[in-house]
Amino acid sequence: MSAIVGSQQWTAAPGMVQASNSNGVIAIAGMDASATVQIQLRVVGVSQPGTVQIGVGYPHAATLSDRNMIYTASAVAGSGTITFSKLTSTEAEGTFSFVGINTQSKLEQNVTNGKFSVRFK
């Protein structure tokens, strides 16, 4: 799992990516080697490859936790997409990008060029 957070390259550390697919909820999360930056993706009700929209009115969400600041794109605020190029009951591959918003400070953080390739536990 990798992405560009703001202008910094981010890569999840080996063994620090978790993925699950249960009851129609796909959850993918990765943390970097310093354990200070984490990205979480959550998709609801998707069972085949394609693109889902994050943002107002959609149940999907993406979160960036960056040095104790949390930026969220969800049905409340923010925007983005998660694209599944491969999605089976055992694995998923795809791309993501989103604009997360910190609700307290109203600051935004861009996450671009996101990629994931995971096996569900």
All heavy atoms as an XYZ file, in Angstrom:
874
protein
N       0.859     -1.172      0.000
C       0.000      0.000      0.000
C       0.905      1.235      0.000
O       1.845      1.307      0.784
C      -0.888     -0.037      1.246
C      -1.967      1.002      1.303
S      -3.044      0.694      2.745
C      -4.228      1.987      2.491
N       0.632      2.164     -0.915
C       1.453      3.367     -1.010
C       0.607      4.530     -1.489
O      -0.484      4.341     -2.023
C       2.625      3.140     -1.961
O       2.137      2.898     -3.266
N       1.124      5.752     -1.292
C       0.423      6.958     -1.728
C       1.364      8.150     -1.604
O       2.474      8.035     -1.070
C      -0.825      7.193     -0.874
N       0.894      9.289     -2.076
C       1.577     10.551     -1.823
C       0.679     11.348     -0.890
O      -0.480     11.615     -1.208
C       1.859     11.323     -3.124
C       2.807     10.501     -4.005
C       2.443     12.697     -2.817
C       3.054     11.094     -5.368
N       1.197     11.671      0.286
C       0.455     12.427      1.294
C       0.975     13.853      1.250
O       2.130     14.100      1.614
C       0.635     11.813      2.695
C      -0.057     12.656      3.747
C       0.099     10.380      2.725
N       0.130     14.778      0.792
C       0.616     16.130      0.536
C       1.616     16.055     -0.588
O       1.259     15.752     -1.719
N       2.886     16.267     -0.293
C       3.940     16.118     -1.305
C       4.937     15.025     -0.916
O       5.949     14.842     -1.579
C       4.672     17.451     -1.482
O       5.276     17.840     -0.262
N       4.645     14.298      0.160
C       5.567     13.277      0.660
C       5.155     11.871      0.217
O       3.976     11.515      0.317
C       5.601     13.296      2.198
C       6.021     14.620      2.797
C       7.464     14.956      2.490
O       8.349     14.137      2.659
N       7.694     16.170      2.041
N       6.127     11.093     -0.231
C       5.856      9.694     -0.560
C       5.588      8.924      0.726
O       6.304      9.088      1.714
C       7.054      9.086     -1.298
C       6.874      7.631     -1.665
C       5.778      7.395     -2.690
O       5.687      8.111     -3.683
N       4.945      6.406     -2.461
N       4.527      8.112      0.734
C       4.170      7.300      1.900
C       4.047      5.850      1.457
O       3.464      5.557      0.407
C       2.838      7.782      2.490
C       2.312      6.918      3.594
C       2.574      7.039      4.921
C       1.429      5.793      3.472
N       1.914      6.067      5.627
C       1.198      5.282      4.756
C       0.809      5.154      2.394
C       0.382      4.189      5.001
C      -0.006      4.059      2.631
C      -0.211      3.592      3.922
N       4.625      4.949      2.254
C       4.522      3.516      1.975
C       4.255      2.795      3.281
O       4.918      3.061      4.293
C       5.826      2.979      1.346
O       6.101      3.724      0.153
C       5.697      1.510      0.999
N       3.299      1.892      3.249
C       3.033      1.087      4.440
C       4.195      0.132      4.669
O       4.753     -0.425      3.723
C       1.738      0.306      4.267
N       4.560     -0.035      5.919
C       5.656     -0.929      6.263
C       5.240     -2.384      6.056
O       4.063     -2.715      6.181
C       6.067     -0.702      7.715
N       6.194     -3.256      5.732
C       5.872     -4.682      5.594
C       5.193     -5.195      6.865
O       5.641     -4.902      7.972
C       7.235     -5.339      5.384
C       8.096     -4.243      4.827
C       7.605     -2.978      5.471
N       4.111     -5.922      6.703
C       3.391     -6.464      7.845
C       2.477     -5.470      8.526
O       1.803     -5.817      9.501
N       2.429     -4.225      8.033
C       1.597     -3.200      8.663
C       0.372     -2.846      7.823
O      -0.158     -1.744      7.909
C       2.423     -1.941      8.931
C       3.558     -2.160      9.912
S       2.987     -2.528     11.586
C       2.746     -0.868     12.200
N      -0.061     -3.778      6.988
C      -1.284     -3.582      6.212
C      -2.283     -4.643      6.650
O      -1.943     -5.817      6.763
C      -1.028     -3.703      4.693
C      -2.330     -3.606      3.917
C      -0.060     -2.631      4.235
N      -3.503     -4.203      6.936
C      -4.570     -5.126      7.309
C      -5.732     -4.925      6.354
O      -6.024     -3.792      5.961
C      -5.034     -4.880      8.739
C      -3.977     -5.175      9.784
C      -4.490     -4.957     11.194
O      -5.384     -4.157     11.414
N      -3.923     -5.670     12.136
N      -6.403     -6.015      6.005
C      -7.552     -5.925      5.119
C      -8.580     -6.974      5.506
O      -8.220     -8.110      5.812
C      -7.114     -6.126      3.665
N      -9.835     -6.558      5.497
C     -10.917     -7.501      5.793
C     -12.092     -7.216      4.874
O     -12.261     -6.112      4.365
C     -11.345     -7.394      7.259
O     -11.880     -6.109      7.521
N     -12.897     -8.249      4.664
C     -14.089     -8.135      3.832
C     -15.160     -8.983      4.497
O     -15.168    -10.202      4.365
C     -13.787     -8.633      2.411
C     -14.963     -8.454      1.470
O     -16.039     -8.019      1.866
N     -14.749     -8.786      0.204
N     -16.032     -8.325      5.264
C     -17.074     -9.086      5.958
C     -18.357     -8.277      6.041
O     -18.331     -7.051      6.201
C     -16.607     -9.477      7.361
O     -16.377     -8.329      8.153
N     -19.464     -8.965      5.901
C     -20.796     -8.353      5.973
C     -20.937     -7.145      5.056
O     -21.557     -6.146      5.412
C     -21.127     -7.953      7.418
C     -21.187     -9.150      8.352
O     -21.593    -10.235      7.945
N     -20.758     -8.957      9.584
N     -20.335     -7.211      3.879
C     -20.468     -6.136      2.910
C     -19.611     -4.920      3.185
O     -19.758     -3.889      2.540
N     -18.701     -5.018      4.153
C     -17.799     -3.901      4.456
C     -16.366     -4.320      4.168
O     -15.875     -5.290      4.735
C     -17.930     -3.456      5.932
C     -16.948     -2.320      6.231
C     -19.351     -3.030      6.252
N     -15.712     -3.579      3.277
C     -14.302     -3.810      2.977
C     -13.497     -2.758      3.727
O     -13.772     -1.561      3.597
C     -14.024     -3.695      1.470
C     -14.803     -4.781      0.706
C     -12.529     -3.809      1.177
C     -14.781     -4.605     -0.796
N     -12.539     -3.198      4.534
C     -11.692     -2.281      5.292
C     -10.234     -2.591      4.991
O      -9.805     -3.741      5.090
C     -11.965     -2.410      6.785
N      -9.489     -1.555      4.602
C      -8.069     -1.687      4.286
C      -7.333     -0.587      5.041
O      -7.736      0.570      4.987
C      -7.821     -1.542      2.770
C      -8.598     -2.612      1.986
C      -6.326     -1.619      2.451
C      -8.619     -2.393      0.482
N      -6.268     -0.948      5.752
C      -5.513      0.055      6.500
C      -4.030     -0.272      6.440
O      -3.635     -1.428      6.468
C      -5.973      0.101      7.954
N      -3.216      0.785      6.371
C      -1.772      0.620      6.376
C      -1.114      1.684      7.220
O      -1.621      2.806      7.330
N       0.016      1.328      7.831
C       0.766      2.262      8.663
C       2.218      2.260      8.207
O       2.749      1.219      7.834
C       0.664      1.843     10.129
C       1.274      2.838     11.096
S       1.043      2.344     12.826
C      -0.705      2.613     13.014
N       2.852      3.431      8.252
C       4.244      3.501      7.834
C       5.178      2.962      8.922
O       4.750      2.657     10.032
C       4.632      4.915      7.405
C       4.663      5.912      8.550
O       4.330      5.556      9.701
O       5.026      7.068      8.302
N       6.456      2.846      8.580
C       7.430      2.232      9.493
C       7.606      3.025     10.785
O       7.915      2.460     11.828
C       8.775      2.069      8.790
N       7.391      4.338     10.733
C       7.540      5.161     11.939
C       6.296      5.103     12.826
O       6.308      5.644     13.927
C       7.827      6.611     11.551
O       6.681      7.171     10.932
N       5.223      4.479     12.325
C       3.938      4.366     13.041
C       3.327      5.736     13.323
O       2.562      5.899     14.258
C       4.093      3.566     14.327
N       3.652      6.732     12.490
C       3.081      8.061     12.675
C       2.054      8.430     11.615
O       1.278      9.349     11.821
C       4.171      9.156     12.693
O       4.904      9.086     11.479
C       5.107      8.986     13.874
N       2.068      7.734     10.476
C       1.114      8.042      9.418
C       0.365      6.772      9.031
O       0.965      5.753      8.701
C       1.815      8.645      8.173
C       0.795      8.967      7.091
C       2.594      9.894      8.557
N      -0.969      6.852      9.106
C      -1.810      5.703      8.785
C      -2.894      6.137      7.805
O      -3.435      7.243      7.926
C      -2.457      5.147     10.047
C      -3.331      3.929      9.792
C      -3.968      3.382     11.058
O      -4.298      4.135     11.967
N      -4.168      2.082     11.108
N      -3.198      5.268      6.854
C      -4.300      5.497      5.921
C      -5.284      4.346      6.070
O      -4.881      3.179      6.099
C      -3.800      5.588      4.468
C      -2.938      6.844      4.287
C      -4.978      5.610      3.488
C      -2.301      6.975      2.921
N      -6.574      4.688      6.179
C      -7.632      3.692      6.286
C      -8.663      3.948      5.193
O      -9.060      5.099      4.961
C      -8.325      3.779      7.640
C      -7.419      3.461      8.808
C      -8.146      3.673     10.132
O      -8.589      4.772     10.431
N      -8.263      2.616     10.897
N      -9.097      2.884      4.543
C     -10.148      2.956      3.536
C     -11.294      2.055      3.981
O     -11.058      0.955      4.474
C      -9.633      2.477      2.175
C      -8.340      3.103      1.660
C      -7.885      2.393      0.401
C      -8.527      4.592      1.403
N     -12.537      2.519      3.812
C     -13.696      1.693      4.157
C     -14.742      1.844      3.067
O     -15.126      2.956      2.720
C     -14.290      2.110      5.502
C     -15.419      1.204      5.963
C     -15.876      1.527      7.369
N     -16.217      2.935      7.545
C     -17.397      3.469      7.204
N     -18.333      2.742      6.662
N     -17.615      4.765      7.407
N     -15.160      0.714      2.518
C     -16.133      0.697      1.431
C     -17.287     -0.199      1.856
O     -17.079     -1.285      2.391
C     -15.482      0.170      0.131
C     -16.493      0.065     -0.979
C     -14.333      1.081     -0.285
N     -18.507      0.263      1.612
C     -19.701     -0.467      2.030
C     -20.490     -0.934      0.810
O     -20.761     -0.141     -0.097
C     -20.596      0.435      2.914
C     -21.844     -0.309      3.355
C     -19.823      0.934      4.123
N     -20.830     -2.217      0.794
C     -21.738     -2.748     -0.218
C     -21.165     -2.868     -1.616
O     -21.898     -2.753     -2.594
N     -19.876     -3.116     -1.740
C     -19.257     -3.289     -3.056
C     -18.786     -4.733     -3.183
O     -18.106     -5.244     -2.301
C     -18.071     -2.319     -3.235
C     -17.336     -2.595     -4.534
C     -18.560     -0.892     -3.194
N     -19.168     -5.394     -4.284
C     -18.816     -6.806     -4.434
C     -18.158     -7.119     -5.772
O     -17.873     -8.275     -6.066
C     -20.060     -7.674     -4.266
O     -21.032     -7.303     -5.233
N     -17.926     -6.108     -6.594
C     -17.274     -6.346     -7.880
C     -16.376     -5.166     -8.229
O     -16.523     -4.088     -7.651
C     -18.314     -6.571     -8.976
C     -19.252     -5.396     -9.176
C     -20.403     -5.744    -10.108
O     -20.718     -6.915    -10.306
N     -21.039     -4.744    -10.680
N     -15.420     -5.374     -9.164
C     -14.512     -4.286     -9.529
C     -15.274     -3.054    -10.015
O     -16.365     -3.163    -10.561
C     -13.674     -4.891    -10.656
C     -13.716     -6.355    -10.396
C     -15.095     -6.623     -9.851
N     -14.668     -1.885     -9.800
C     -15.269     -0.625    -10.227
C     -14.813      0.491     -9.311
O     -13.999      0.293     -8.411
N     -15.350      1.685     -9.540
C     -14.974      2.871     -8.779
C     -16.100      3.297     -7.859
O     -17.259      3.323     -8.276
C     -14.625      4.027     -9.731
O     -13.515      3.640    -10.536
C     -14.258      5.290     -8.960
N     -15.762      3.602     -6.618
C     -16.741      4.144     -5.681
C     -16.345      5.574     -5.333
O     -15.163      5.920     -5.298
C     -16.872      3.300     -4.392
C     -17.376      1.903     -4.710
C     -15.558      3.223     -3.636
N     -17.352      6.390     -5.101
C     -17.166      7.804     -4.804
C     -17.211      8.007     -3.298
O     -18.110      7.505     -2.626
C     -18.312      8.579     -5.470
C     -18.087     10.058     -5.565
C     -17.100     10.422     -6.665
O     -17.066      9.813     -7.710
N     -16.286     11.416     -6.398
N     -16.231      8.737     -2.768
C     -16.241      9.130     -1.365
C     -16.758     10.563     -1.320
O     -16.374     11.380     -2.142
C     -14.821      9.114     -0.760
C     -14.190      7.734     -0.883
C     -14.844      9.567      0.690
C     -12.706      7.736     -0.612
N     -17.614     10.861     -0.381
C     -18.078     12.232     -0.259
C     -19.521     12.293      0.177
O     -20.105     11.291      0.587
N     -20.099     13.451      0.071
C     -21.432     13.711      0.598
C     -22.443     12.700      0.056
O     -22.565     12.508     -1.147
C     -21.862     15.148      0.255
C     -23.259     15.431      0.760
C     -20.886     16.141      0.884
N     -23.118     12.020      0.974
C     -24.168     11.092      0.598
C     -23.720      9.673      0.311
O     -24.541      8.803      0.080
N     -22.422      9.405      0.336
C     -21.930      8.059      0.058
C     -21.462      7.406      1.357
O     -20.883      8.077      2.210
C     -20.762      8.102     -0.941
C     -21.173      8.619     -2.295
C     -20.932      9.939     -2.652
C     -21.815      7.784     -3.206
C     -21.314     10.414     -3.903
C     -22.192      8.259     -4.453
C     -21.943      9.579     -4.791
O     -22.328     10.045     -6.015
N     -21.679      6.095      1.518
C     -21.296      5.427      2.771
C     -19.809      5.085      2.877
O     -19.366      4.605      3.896
C     -22.129      4.143      2.745
C     -22.273      3.834      1.288
C     -22.368      5.177      0.597
N     -19.051      5.341      1.822
C     -17.629      4.991      1.809
C     -16.810      6.076      2.506
O     -17.238      7.227      2.575
C     -17.152      4.803      0.373
C     -18.151      4.084     -0.491
N     -18.590      2.807     -0.211
C     -18.824      4.486     -1.587
C     -19.478      2.446     -1.135
N     -19.638      3.442     -1.968
N     -15.637      5.707      3.018
C     -14.827      6.688      3.746
C     -13.348      6.388      3.599
O     -12.944      5.249      3.364
C     -15.208      6.694      5.221
N     -12.545      7.439      3.750
C     -11.092      7.309      3.787
C     -10.577      8.229      4.884
O     -11.090      9.335      5.060
C     -10.473      7.687      2.442
N      -9.583      7.748      5.628
C      -9.047      8.530      6.738
C      -7.528      8.528      6.676
O      -6.908      7.500      6.411
C      -9.496      7.937      8.092
O     -10.919      7.870      8.124
C      -9.010      8.770      9.259
N      -6.950      9.698      6.935
C      -5.514      9.845      7.066
C      -5.227     10.292      8.489
O      -5.773     11.296      8.947
C      -4.988     10.907      6.084
C      -3.556     11.405      6.326
C      -2.552     10.301      6.029
C      -3.280     12.641      5.490
N      -4.409      9.522      9.192
C      -3.945      9.920     10.517
C      -2.475     10.274     10.367
O      -1.654      9.414     10.069
C      -4.129      8.774     11.510
O      -3.604      9.132     12.765
N      -2.172     11.563     10.519
C      -0.830     12.067     10.254
C      -0.325     12.804     11.485
O      -0.743     13.923     11.761
C      -0.887     12.997      9.035
C       0.487     13.464      8.581
O       1.487     13.169      9.259
O       0.561     14.134      7.535
N       0.545     12.138     12.253
C       1.135     12.734     13.463
C       0.068     13.342     14.369
O       0.084     14.518     14.682
C       2.190     13.775     13.089
C       3.384     13.159     12.395
C       4.264     14.206     11.747
N       5.266     13.591     10.896
C       5.042     13.151      9.654
N       3.865     13.255      9.115
N       6.002     12.598      8.966
N      -0.899     12.532     14.748
C      -1.984     12.892     15.669
C      -3.032     13.832     15.087
O      -3.924     14.269     15.805
C      -1.434     13.475     16.985
C      -0.563     12.478     17.712
O      -0.845     11.283     17.691
N       0.495     12.955     18.334
N      -2.951     14.177     13.811
C      -4.018     14.927     13.143
C      -4.796     13.934     12.290
O      -4.196     13.117     11.594
C      -3.450     16.019     12.238
C      -2.887     17.209     12.968
S      -4.123     18.427     13.405
C      -4.407     19.226     11.841
N      -6.120     14.003     12.356
C      -6.948     13.085     11.585
C      -7.688     13.865     10.500
O      -8.354     14.863     10.783
C      -7.931     12.334     12.494
C      -7.144     11.454     13.470
C      -8.907     11.494     11.674
C      -7.988     10.742     14.491
N      -7.533     13.404      9.268
C      -8.204     14.004      8.115
C      -9.144     12.948      7.540
O      -8.713     11.846      7.220
C      -7.191     14.405      7.045
C      -6.125     15.359      7.531
C      -4.956     14.879      8.111
C      -6.283     16.733      7.400
C      -3.966     15.751      8.540
C      -5.300     17.612      7.839
C      -4.149     17.118      8.403
O      -3.172     17.978      8.834
N     -10.408     13.292      7.369
C     -11.394     12.310      6.934
C     -12.135     12.780      5.694
O     -12.515     13.942      5.589
C     -12.421     12.043      8.055
O     -11.717     11.620      9.217
C     -13.403     10.969      7.662
N     -12.333     11.854      4.774
C     -13.244     12.053      3.651
C     -14.366     11.037      3.866
O     -14.110      9.841      3.974
C     -12.535     11.798      2.330
N     -15.586     11.535      4.000
C     -16.714     10.639      4.282
C     -17.999     11.293      3.803
O     -17.972     12.298      3.093
C     -16.805     10.366      5.783
O     -17.172     11.555      6.463
N     -19.141     10.771      4.240
C     -20.437     11.326      3.856
C     -20.636     12.725      4.424
O     -21.531     13.446      4.013
C     -21.559     10.406      4.318
N     -19.789     13.123      5.397
C     -19.927     14.431      6.035
C     -19.120     15.501      5.298
O     -19.606     16.593      5.036
C     -19.492     14.357      7.516
C     -19.573     15.729      8.172
C     -20.337     13.346      8.261
N     -17.871     15.198      4.976
C     -16.997     16.180      4.335
C     -15.895     15.467      3.587
O     -15.635     14.287      3.805
C     -16.402     17.115      5.381
N     -15.233     16.206      2.720
C     -14.148     15.621      1.943
C     -14.680     14.950      0.688
O     -15.879     14.915      0.439
N     -13.760     14.416     -0.101
C     -14.149     13.775     -1.353
C     -13.039     12.847     -1.812
O     -11.924     12.893     -1.291
C     -14.403     14.831     -2.430
O     -13.206     15.542     -2.687
N     -13.348     12.019     -2.800
C     -12.328     11.140     -3.355
C     -12.926      9.937     -4.042
O     -14.149      9.812     -4.154
N     -12.056      9.049     -4.488
C     -12.501      7.816     -5.137
C     -11.613      6.650     -4.699
O     -10.444      6.832     -4.363
C     -12.434      7.900     -6.680
O     -11.105      8.203     -7.070
C     -13.386      8.957     -7.223
N     -12.208      5.472     -4.706
C     -11.475      4.221     -4.521
C     -11.865      3.337     -5.695
O     -13.064      3.114     -5.920
C     -11.839      3.531     -3.193
C     -11.553      4.454     -1.998
C     -11.067      2.206     -3.048
C     -12.097      3.934     -0.673
N     -10.887      2.887     -6.453
C     -11.156      2.052     -7.621
C     -10.588      0.658     -7.391
O      -9.407      0.511     -7.079
C     -10.536      2.662     -8.895
O     -11.109      3.950     -9.112
C     -10.798      1.775    -10.107
N     -11.447     -0.332     -7.535
C     -11.021     -1.729     -7.426
C     -10.812     -2.269     -8.834
O     -11.759     -2.393     -9.600
C     -12.080     -2.568     -6.704
C     -12.234     -2.230     -5.246
C     -13.160     -1.285     -4.841
C     -11.459     -2.855     -4.289
C     -13.310     -0.967     -3.500
C     -11.588     -2.549     -2.950
C     -12.513     -1.594     -2.555
N      -9.559     -2.569     -9.184
C      -9.285     -3.198    -10.475
C      -9.481     -4.709    -10.358
O      -9.781     -5.382    -11.336
C      -7.875     -2.869    -10.950
O      -6.924     -3.258     -9.980
N      -9.310     -5.224     -9.131
C      -9.538     -6.642     -8.855
C     -10.219     -6.731     -7.496
O      -9.795     -6.075     -6.545
C      -8.206     -7.387     -8.817
C      -8.318     -8.862     -8.506
C      -6.933     -9.500     -8.512
C      -7.017    -11.005     -8.442
N      -5.681    -11.621     -8.540
N     -11.295     -7.506     -7.424
C     -11.994     -7.690     -6.157
C     -12.624     -9.071     -6.134
O     -13.510     -9.372     -6.922
C     -13.062     -6.610     -5.960
C     -13.877     -6.689     -4.675
C     -12.974     -6.605     -3.447
C     -14.917     -5.580     -4.646
N     -12.090     -9.930     -5.256
C     -12.653    -11.258     -5.065
C     -12.905    -11.443     -3.570
O     -12.638    -10.545     -2.779
C     -11.686    -12.366     -5.563
O     -10.554    -12.410     -4.691
C     -11.225    -12.112     -6.992
N     -13.373    -12.593     -3.182
C     -13.630    -12.844     -1.766
C     -12.340    -12.962     -0.965
O     -12.354    -12.869      0.258
C     -14.468    -14.115     -1.597
O     -13.761    -15.220     -2.135
N     -11.202    -13.136     -1.651
C      -9.937    -13.327     -0.945
C      -8.918    -12.202     -1.121
O      -7.983    -12.094     -0.345
C      -9.261    -14.644     -1.388
O      -9.044    -14.593     -2.801
C     -10.114    -15.845     -1.022
N      -9.087    -11.365     -2.167
C      -8.096    -10.317     -2.390
C      -8.671     -9.121     -3.140
O      -9.729     -9.217     -3.761
C      -6.871    -10.863     -3.123
C      -7.170    -11.447     -4.471
C      -5.967    -12.146     -5.093
O      -4.823    -11.741     -4.829
O      -6.184    -13.083     -5.853
N      -7.931     -8.008     -3.061
C      -8.330     -6.791     -3.763
C      -7.088     -6.028     -4.217
O      -6.064     -6.031     -3.536
C      -9.171     -5.905     -2.856
N      -7.213     -5.391     -5.378
C      -6.168     -4.505     -5.885
C      -6.852     -3.271     -6.426
O      -7.981     -3.338     -6.917
C      -5.391     -5.175     -7.027
C      -4.525     -6.313     -6.610
C      -3.788     -6.957     -7.789
O      -3.866     -6.410     -8.920
O      -3.156     -7.982     -7.570
N      -6.155     -2.140     -6.323
C      -6.738     -0.942     -6.888
C      -5.991      0.312     -6.535
O      -4.832      0.276     -6.107
N      -6.682      1.436     -6.731
C      -6.098      2.749     -6.523
C      -7.054      3.607     -5.703
O      -8.244      3.321     -5.613
C      -5.816      3.443     -7.869
O      -7.050      3.587     -8.578
C      -4.818      2.656     -8.696
N      -6.514      4.670     -5.108
C      -7.353      5.588     -4.349
C      -6.738      6.973     -4.316
O      -5.526      7.133     -4.475
C      -7.572      5.087     -2.913
C      -6.325      4.964     -2.084
C      -5.888      6.008     -1.276
C      -5.566      3.797     -2.106
C      -4.734      5.886     -0.512
C      -4.411      3.667     -1.346
C      -3.998      4.723     -0.543
N      -7.575      7.970     -4.152
C      -7.130      9.338     -3.895
C      -8.263     10.043     -3.172
O      -9.436      9.752     -3.415
C      -6.773     10.070     -5.191
O      -7.907     10.207     -6.007
N      -7.908     10.925     -2.260
C      -8.946     11.642     -1.535
C      -8.419     12.935     -0.929
O      -7.214     13.126     -0.791
C      -9.580     10.759     -0.449
C      -8.679     10.343      0.687
C      -8.620     11.079      1.862
C      -7.902      9.192      0.601
C      -7.809     10.686      2.915
C      -7.091      8.789      1.644
C      -7.040      9.538      2.813
N      -9.345     13.822     -0.625
C      -9.044     15.043      0.110
C      -9.694     14.886      1.476
O     -10.921     14.825      1.596
C      -9.614     16.288     -0.597
C      -9.336     17.542      0.240
C      -9.026     16.431     -1.988
N      -8.857     14.749      2.499
C      -9.359     14.607      3.856
C      -9.415     15.962      4.541
O      -8.585     16.837      4.279
N     -10.411     16.123      5.416
C     -10.577     17.384      6.139
C     -10.519     17.107      7.634
O     -11.157     16.173      8.128
C     -11.917     18.050      5.767
C     -11.921     18.387      4.266
C     -12.146     19.316      6.595
C     -13.227     18.912      3.751
N      -9.746     17.924      8.353
C      -9.715     17.839      9.807
C     -10.848     18.704     10.339
O     -10.891     19.904     10.068
C      -8.365     18.314     10.348
C      -8.313     18.266     11.859
O      -8.835     19.150     12.523
N      -7.688     17.232     12.384
N     -11.770     18.089     11.080
C     -12.980     18.804     11.486
C     -12.709     19.934     12.473
O     -13.407     20.942     12.461
C     -14.026     17.841     12.081
O     -13.412     17.089     13.127
C     -14.562     16.899     11.027
N     -11.684     19.791     13.323
C     -11.389     20.864     14.277
C     -10.736     22.064     13.605
O     -11.157     23.196     13.770
C     -10.470     20.377     15.412
C     -11.174     19.587     16.488
C     -11.216     18.104     16.158
O     -10.349     17.587     15.464
N     -12.240     17.421     16.626
N      -9.676     21.818     12.862
C      -8.886     22.920     12.299
C      -9.372     23.358     10.923
O      -8.950     24.386     10.423
C      -7.421     22.503     12.192
O      -7.293     21.462     11.230
N     -10.221     22.539     10.292
C     -10.708     22.777      8.926
C      -9.587     22.704      7.884
O      -9.758     23.122      6.752
C     -11.432     24.131      8.804
C     -12.569     24.320      9.781
C     -13.690     23.339      9.511
C     -14.896     23.650     10.398
N     -15.474     22.488     11.013
N      -8.427     22.190      8.292
C      -7.335     22.006      7.344
C      -7.624     20.813      6.444
O      -8.276     19.857      6.852
C      -6.014     21.782      8.082
C      -5.457     22.962      8.863
C      -4.237     22.535      9.663
C      -5.116     24.111      7.931
N      -7.118     20.877      5.221
C      -7.266     19.783      4.271
C      -5.917     19.131      4.019
O      -4.877     19.769      4.146
C      -7.811     20.303      2.934
C      -9.204     20.834      2.994
C      -9.728     21.248      1.620
O      -8.970     21.157      0.620
O     -10.891     21.657      1.554
N      -5.965     17.849      3.651
C      -4.751     17.144      3.250
C      -5.087     16.289      2.037
O      -6.082     15.561      2.043
C      -4.224     16.288      4.391
C      -2.911     15.595      4.108
C      -1.751     16.542      3.903
O      -1.529     17.028      2.802
N      -1.003     16.796      4.962
N      -4.281     16.394      0.993
C      -4.491     15.602     -0.215
C      -3.713     14.297     -0.131
O      -2.542     14.295      0.248
C      -4.002     16.371     -1.454
C      -4.892     17.540     -1.786
O      -6.106     17.475     -1.625
N      -4.294     18.611     -2.253
N      -4.375     13.218     -0.500
C      -3.726     11.916     -0.637
C      -3.942     11.492     -2.085
O      -5.077     11.356     -2.533
C      -4.335     10.881      0.340
C      -3.707      9.509      0.117
C      -4.140     11.332      1.776
N      -2.834     11.346     -2.833
C      -2.935     11.045     -4.259
C      -2.091      9.827     -4.617
O      -1.273      9.367     -3.829
C      -2.454     12.250     -5.100
O      -1.120     12.586     -4.706
C      -3.362     13.459     -4.885
N      -2.301      9.324     -5.832
C      -1.532      8.191     -6.362
C      -1.541      6.991     -5.417
O      -0.557      6.254     -5.342
C      -0.075      8.593     -6.654
C       0.034      9.500     -7.855
O      -0.963     10.044     -8.321
N       1.227      9.690     -8.342
N      -2.623      6.790     -4.700
C      -2.722      5.662     -3.784
C      -2.859      4.344     -4.524
O      -3.551      4.267     -5.538
N      -2.190      3.323     -4.020
C      -2.272      1.974     -4.585
C      -2.357      0.948     -3.474
O      -1.737      1.135     -2.424
C      -1.031      1.689     -5.436
C      -0.870      2.556     -6.663
C       0.435      2.250     -7.391
C       0.641      3.099     -8.608
N       0.598      4.535     -8.395
N      -3.118     -0.099     -3.709
C      -3.166     -1.195     -2.728
C      -3.284     -2.536     -3.444
O      -3.801     -2.620     -4.555
C      -4.339     -1.024     -1.740
C      -5.696     -0.992     -2.390
C      -6.406     -2.170     -2.615
C      -6.281      0.202     -2.759
C      -7.663     -2.144     -3.203
C      -7.542      0.253     -3.343
C      -8.231     -0.928     -3.572
N      -2.743     -3.550     -2.813
C      -2.861     -4.933     -3.256
C      -2.858     -5.766     -1.993
O      -1.837     -5.866     -1.308
C      -1.698     -5.323     -4.170
O      -1.828     -6.666     -4.573
N      -4.022     -6.302     -1.639
C      -4.189     -6.942     -0.330
C      -4.882     -8.284     -0.427
O      -5.599     -8.556     -1.379
C      -4.998     -6.028      0.637
C      -4.231     -4.745      0.927
C      -6.379     -5.723      0.087
N      -4.635     -9.103      0.585
C      -5.371    -10.350      0.783
C      -6.200    -10.163      2.023
O      -5.709     -9.662      3.029
C      -4.417    -11.523      0.963
C      -3.715    -11.929     -0.298
C      -3.025    -13.281     -0.125
N      -2.620    -13.828     -1.395
C      -3.440    -14.465     -2.253
N      -4.697    -14.637     -1.944
N      -2.987    -14.931     -3.385
N      -7.466    -10.572      1.953
C      -8.348    -10.419      3.097
C      -8.068    -11.476      4.139
O      -7.797    -12.625      3.833
C      -9.813    -10.499      2.663
C     -10.206     -9.404      1.723
C     -10.765     -9.701      0.485
C     -10.024     -8.072      2.059
C     -11.130     -8.698     -0.392
C     -10.386     -7.057      1.180
C     -10.940     -7.375     -0.044
N      -8.123    -11.061      5.407
C      -7.907    -12.002      6.519
C      -9.237    -12.565      6.948
O     -10.244    -11.927      6.873
C      -7.244    -11.293      7.692
C      -5.876    -10.802      7.318
C      -5.010    -10.608      8.513
C      -3.718    -10.058      8.050
N      -2.550    -10.209      8.394
